[in-house]
Amino acid sequence: MLLKRNDLREALKNKLSPNELLLMPRSFDIIGSRQKAIAIIEIPDPLKPHEKIIAKALMQIHKNITSVLRKHSKRNGIYRLRQYELIFGDDDTEILHKEYNCYFKLDPQKVYFSSREGTDRLKIAAQVMPGEVILVMFSGIGPLPILIAKKQPNVKRIYAIELNPIAHHYCLENVRINKLAEKIVPIQGDVREVCPKLDLKFDRILMPLPKGAHEFLDVAIKCARNEGIIHFYHWALESDLYSEAEESVLKIATKLGRTIDIQSMVRVLPFAPRKWKVRLDVKIH
């Protein structure tokens, strides 16, 4: 869920100067439910002296917000985690997030999760056909496999592989909460090591790791059955969104003696000025 900047501006108009109000970011992430939620905000350095005032305003607008976290770093490390600073509220930041009638337990300070990607997850789930066997690489706390299994109850099996042991723990818990143990198989480990051991061919493979997913294209293509679909995510400049991603898939597929057919190319989300997270839906022959 996103809170619009104008809502916060209105709440702060008597507490910040007009110039300070102009520095407010365009939107803020809110993760959770009606009972408990966490706001995640990015406060420019000039506004840092007012961060508690901003946090309190957020909590006044949304009564379900119990904690406000300030982004303290970019995402980094093998688990793609961001450092946060608790500005105000409860220091227990584990919450239950609701998305399209699915429930995800998580702590944003310990695992990667983006509520902004919910719409893209729903679009992927809508493509899944009955009887499919699916592989979700870099599955995190399990939002993609869970949403797919909810929206397509006749999916045969979904294998969810995640390296981060804490995210894997949450995935196990979320599979239990959503009562999907018969459909989803969570596995903790490196996809490069786990996938060959599965010895399976998949109808659909998801690679929701925009930075670095190209390094695992060989694994994905080897696991794709003939006519299987790979959803490949990549970061790209706005001036040329898809060329690099398409070339990466084509290069590895050719090396492995496979051919590809690009089904669709999608702009998912902006992640920096003039830079986007994109998705290629690729059929493998």
Phi, psi and omega per residue, in radians:
M1 nan 2.455 -3.131
L2 -2.046 2.421 3.054
L3 -1.730 2.217 -3.099
K4 -1.277 2.557 -3.094
R5 -1.046 -0.679 -3.090
N6 -1.073 -0.581 3.095
D7 -1.076 -0.785 -3.122
L8 -1.268 -0.651 3.081
R9 -1.001 -0.759 -3.128
E10 -1.082 -0.717 -3.124
A11 -1.227 -0.422 -3.056
L12 -1.850 0.070 -2.972
K13 -1.118 -0.424 3.113
N14 -1.723 0.059 -3.084
K15 -2.051 -0.359 3.086
L16 -2.154 2.722 3.111
S17 -1.297 2.804 3.093
P18 -0.957 -0.703 3.128
N19 -1.169 -0.647 3.110
E20 -1.185 -0.655 3.113
L21 -1.096 -0.573 3.133
L22 -1.181 -0.354 -3.125
L23 -1.460 -0.159 -3.108
M24 -1.102 2.380 3.110
P25 -1.061 2.854 -3.068
R26 -1.250 -0.533 -3.088
S27 -2.715 2.900 -3.109
F28 -2.405 2.436 3.117
D29 -1.385 2.394 2.999
I30 -2.218 2.057 -3.106
I31 -1.984 2.296 3.082
G32 2.515 -2.529 -3.091
S33 -2.458 -3.038 3.115
R34 -1.189 -0.381 -3.113
Q35 -1.483 -0.706 -3.106
K36 -2.662 2.307 -3.135
A37 -2.528 2.806 3.106
I38 -2.152 2.323 3.044
A39 -1.692 2.353 3.097
I40 -2.083 2.064 -3.014
I41 -2.229 2.742 3.061
E42 -2.025 1.922 -3.066
I43 -1.811 2.115 3.097
P44 -1.062 2.638 -3.090
D45 -0.933 -0.709 3.135
P46 -1.080 -0.380 -3.122
L47 -1.696 -0.018 -3.089
K48 -1.020 -0.639 3.087
P49 -1.071 -0.323 -3.106
H50 -1.854 0.248 -2.990
E51 -1.085 -0.627 3.130
K52 -1.225 -0.629 3.069
I53 -1.094 -0.741 3.122
I54 -1.131 -0.768 -3.134
A55 -1.075 -0.775 3.141
K56 -1.123 -0.640 3.103
A57 -1.120 -0.717 3.081
L58 -1.033 -0.746 -3.110
M59 -1.242 -0.465 3.069
Q60 -1.282 -0.637 3.133
I61 -1.238 -0.768 -3.119
H62 -2.048 1.781 -3.048
K63 -1.148 -0.315 -3.127
N64 -1.451 -0.152 3.117
I65 -1.300 2.145 3.141
T66 -1.905 -0.276 3.136
S67 -2.535 2.532 3.060
V68 -2.151 2.115 3.137
L69 -1.888 2.418 3.062
R70 -1.800 2.281 3.073
K71 -1.081 2.218 -3.045
H72 -2.001 -0.175 3.132
S73 -2.790 2.943 2.977
K74 -1.359 2.928 3.070
R75 -1.257 2.330 -3.140
N76 -2.667 3.044 -3.131
G77 1.409 3.000 -3.078
I78 -1.184 -0.372 -3.134
Y79 -1.684 0.018 3.096
R80 0.984 0.819 -3.114
L81 -1.707 2.650 3.092
R82 -1.961 2.487 3.053
Q83 -1.471 2.440 3.139
Y84 -2.180 2.733 3.023
E85 -2.077 2.214 3.087
L86 -1.293 1.997 -3.125
I87 -1.475 -0.773 -3.043
F88 -2.802 2.538 3.039
G89 1.872 -2.827 -3.046
D90 -1.227 2.338 3.118
D91 -1.434 -0.052 3.003
D92 -1.513 1.796 -3.029
T93 -1.820 0.304 3.004
E94 -1.402 2.243 -3.096
I95 -2.378 2.954 3.045
L96 -1.984 1.952 -3.074
H97 -1.676 2.341 3.117
K98 -1.838 2.307 -3.141
E99 -2.562 1.999 3.111
Y100 0.871 0.849 3.119
N101 1.141 0.320 2.991
C102 -1.929 2.661 -3.112
Y103 -2.131 2.246 -3.108
F104 -2.189 1.990 3.031
K105 -1.485 2.373 -3.125
L106 -2.900 2.838 2.941
D107 -2.134 1.940 -3.067
P108 -1.079 -0.275 3.107
Q109 -1.432 -0.175 -3.074
K110 -2.069 -0.325 -3.084
V111 -2.430 2.787 3.056
Y112 -1.483 2.281 3.015
F113 -2.743 2.377 3.097
S114 -2.186 1.993 3.077
S115 -1.200 -0.394 -3.111
R116 -1.198 -0.304 -3.105
E117 -1.591 0.113 -3.118
G118 -1.031 -0.720 3.141
T119 -1.113 -0.721 3.109
D120 -1.141 -0.697 3.096
R121 -1.048 -0.711 3.138
L122 -1.139 -0.675 3.130
K123 -1.128 -0.672 3.092
I124 -1.139 -0.821 -3.114
A125 -1.028 -0.594 -3.116
A126 -1.189 -0.344 -3.127
Q127 -1.485 -0.282 -3.020
V128 -1.286 2.356 -3.126
M129 -1.795 2.745 3.096
P130 -0.999 2.496 3.060
G131 1.486 -0.011 -3.108
E132 -1.238 2.552 2.942
V133 -1.878 2.153 -2.924
I134 -2.144 2.519 3.030
L135 -2.039 2.195 3.034
V136 -1.965 1.869 3.052
M137 -1.374 2.668 3.067
F138 0.907 0.875 -2.906
S139 -1.354 -0.192 3.083
G140 1.040 -2.359 -3.127
I141 -1.426 0.008 3.031
G142 1.723 0.340 -3.105
P143 -1.090 -0.706 -3.125
L144 -1.202 -0.927 3.129
P145 -1.058 -0.641 -3.125
I146 -1.197 -0.794 3.138
L147 -1.129 -0.693 3.101
I148 -1.063 -0.836 -3.110
A149 -1.137 -0.547 3.102
K150 -1.263 -0.754 -3.062
K151 -1.419 -0.437 3.098
Q152 -2.238 1.406 -3.054
P153 -1.120 -0.262 3.130
N154 -1.650 0.221 3.001
V155 -1.101 2.511 -3.052
K156 -1.350 -0.940 -3.107
R157 -2.795 2.512 3.093
I158 -2.202 2.142 3.086
Y159 -1.741 2.174 -3.073
A160 -2.027 1.964 -3.062
I161 -1.918 2.226 -3.105
E162 -2.451 2.359 -3.109
L163 -1.386 -0.730 -3.085
N164 -1.178 2.020 -3.092
P165 -1.110 -0.534 3.114
I166 -1.233 -0.753 3.084
A167 -1.093 -0.697 3.096
H168 -1.080 -0.718 3.087
H169 -1.021 -0.791 3.116
Y170 -1.139 -0.624 3.102
C171 -1.072 -0.802 3.094
L172 -0.995 -0.789 -3.135
E173 -1.140 -0.698 -3.121
N174 -1.226 -0.607 3.033
V175 -1.077 -0.723 3.119
R176 -1.157 -0.800 -3.120
I177 -1.033 -0.710 -3.096
N178 -1.554 0.069 3.056
K179 0.987 0.924 -3.076
L180 -2.184 0.405 -3.085
A181 -1.077 -0.440 -3.141
E182 -1.387 -0.235 -3.079
K183 -1.898 -0.556 -2.981
I184 -1.990 2.330 3.118
V185 -2.019 1.685 3.093
P186 -1.346 2.376 3.141
I187 -2.327 2.265 3.102
Q188 -1.658 2.194 3.126
G189 2.750 -3.114 3.121
D190 -1.489 2.236 -3.090
V191 -1.030 -0.539 -3.136
R192 -1.167 -0.484 3.114
E193 -1.619 -0.629 -3.044
V194 -1.335 -0.779 -3.003
C195 -1.024 -0.798 3.116
P196 -1.057 -0.569 -3.131
K197 -1.241 -0.457 3.119
L198 -1.190 -0.581 3.115
D199 0.930 0.859 -3.126
L200 -2.240 2.714 2.970
K201 -1.936 2.378 -2.990
F202 -1.963 2.547 3.073
D203 -1.317 -0.506 -3.071
R204 -2.609 2.334 3.141
I205 -2.236 2.263 3.140
L206 -1.934 2.360 -3.096
M207 -2.206 1.177 -3.018
P208 -1.423 0.903 3.095
L209 -2.247 1.582 -2.994
P210 -1.103 -0.608 3.118
K211 -1.723 1.782 3.080
G212 1.890 -0.102 -3.135
A213 -1.080 -0.527 -3.120
H214 -1.065 -0.407 3.135
E215 -1.251 -0.207 -3.101
F216 -2.021 0.210 3.136
L217 -1.077 -0.613 3.129
D218 -1.096 -0.684 3.104
V219 -1.129 -0.806 -3.103
A220 -1.096 -0.807 -3.091
I221 -1.137 -0.661 3.089
K222 -1.120 -0.514 -3.108
C223 -1.523 -0.186 -3.078
A224 -1.445 2.278 3.051
R225 -1.254 2.924 3.058
N226 -1.085 2.279 -3.068
E227 1.312 0.185 3.094
G228 -1.288 2.806 -3.106
I229 -1.953 2.348 2.998
I230 -2.007 2.221 3.022
H231 -1.728 1.815 -3.026
F232 -1.842 2.209 -3.127
Y233 -1.851 2.570 -3.060
H234 -2.701 2.746 3.000
W235 -1.715 2.458 -3.064
A236 -2.615 2.701 3.039
L237 -1.302 2.537 -3.129
E238 -1.049 -0.500 -3.108
S239 -1.239 -0.368 3.141
D240 -2.697 1.503 -2.931
L241 -1.280 -0.606 -2.876
Y242 -2.080 -0.263 -3.018
S243 -1.029 -0.837 -3.089
E244 -1.112 -0.731 3.129
A245 -1.117 -0.777 -3.132
E246 -1.116 -0.733 3.127
E247 -1.126 -0.639 3.135
S248 -1.108 -0.798 -3.136
V249 -1.152 -0.797 -3.112
L250 -1.077 -0.734 -3.110
K251 -1.070 -0.834 -3.100
I252 -1.245 -0.701 3.135
A253 -1.074 -0.779 3.132
T254 -1.074 -0.738 3.126
K255 -1.063 -0.569 -3.115
L256 -1.637 0.103 3.099
G257 1.321 0.444 3.110
R258 -1.994 2.789 3.038
T259 -2.028 2.802 -3.079
I260 -2.245 2.758 3.045
D261 -2.398 1.971 -3.136
I262 -1.286 2.007 -3.126
Q263 -1.430 -0.713 3.121
S264 -2.817 2.746 3.092
M265 -2.273 2.204 -2.943
V266 -2.260 2.313 2.925
R267 -1.419 2.086 -3.064
V268 -1.592 -1.073 -3.084
L269 -2.664 2.564 2.949
P270 -1.331 2.474 3.107
F271 -2.156 -0.145 3.081
A272 -2.866 2.893 3.105
P273 -0.933 2.112 3.092
R274 1.085 0.438 3.051
K275 -2.274 2.486 -3.032
W276 -2.316 2.638 2.866
K277 -1.541 2.197 -3.112
V278 -2.127 2.826 3.117
R279 -2.311 2.287 3.008
L280 -1.892 2.243 3.031
D281 -1.753 1.977 -2.938
V282 -2.126 2.218 3.019
K283 -1.572 2.322 -3.099
I284 -1.842 2.239 3.118
H285 -1.931 nan nan
